[in-house]
Amino acid sequence: MADRSRAQTLTMLFGLTFVVVGILGFAPGFTTNYDDLGFAGDESSTELLGLFQVSVLHNLVHVIFGLVGLALARTVEGARAYLLGGGIVYLALWVLGLVGGTDWIPTNDADDWLHLGLGIALLGAWFISRSDVKVHDRTAAAM
């Protein structure tokens, strides 16, 4: 664990969280209106924790995004790319939600603001992990 960079640790945490959230979106005890869970589109009335609108596609995207994070956490460069790219994607989803451009996935106001928070958190994690690159470069140069 001591050999893992800050970026790798944060990426693993984000990745694991996304996998868990994606799986919970399929769990009747964690979703309301589970019988209305649709595949895609914004017609689904199913909500994770009674707050965040979900669909099969939405849940699968969370699981896949999480698995990608876990895979990219193997290297400092991969972890930082995940944090930066994920932050940009989530900020874009927030903007799309504000202008009504997310009709291909179920979203509501809670999802939109969560996307803003995730975008900021991912970009913040990328920003604070910038020192990982310097440490990684020094370690590589010493070898």
Secondary structure, 3 states (H helix, E strand, C coil): CCCCCHHHHHHHHHHHHHHHHHHHCCCHHHEECHHHCCCCCCCCCCEECCCEECCHHHHHHHHHHHHHHHHHCCCHHHHHHHHHHHHHHHHHHHHHHHHCCCCCCCCCHHHHHHHHHHHHHHHHHHHHCHHHHHHHHHHHHHC
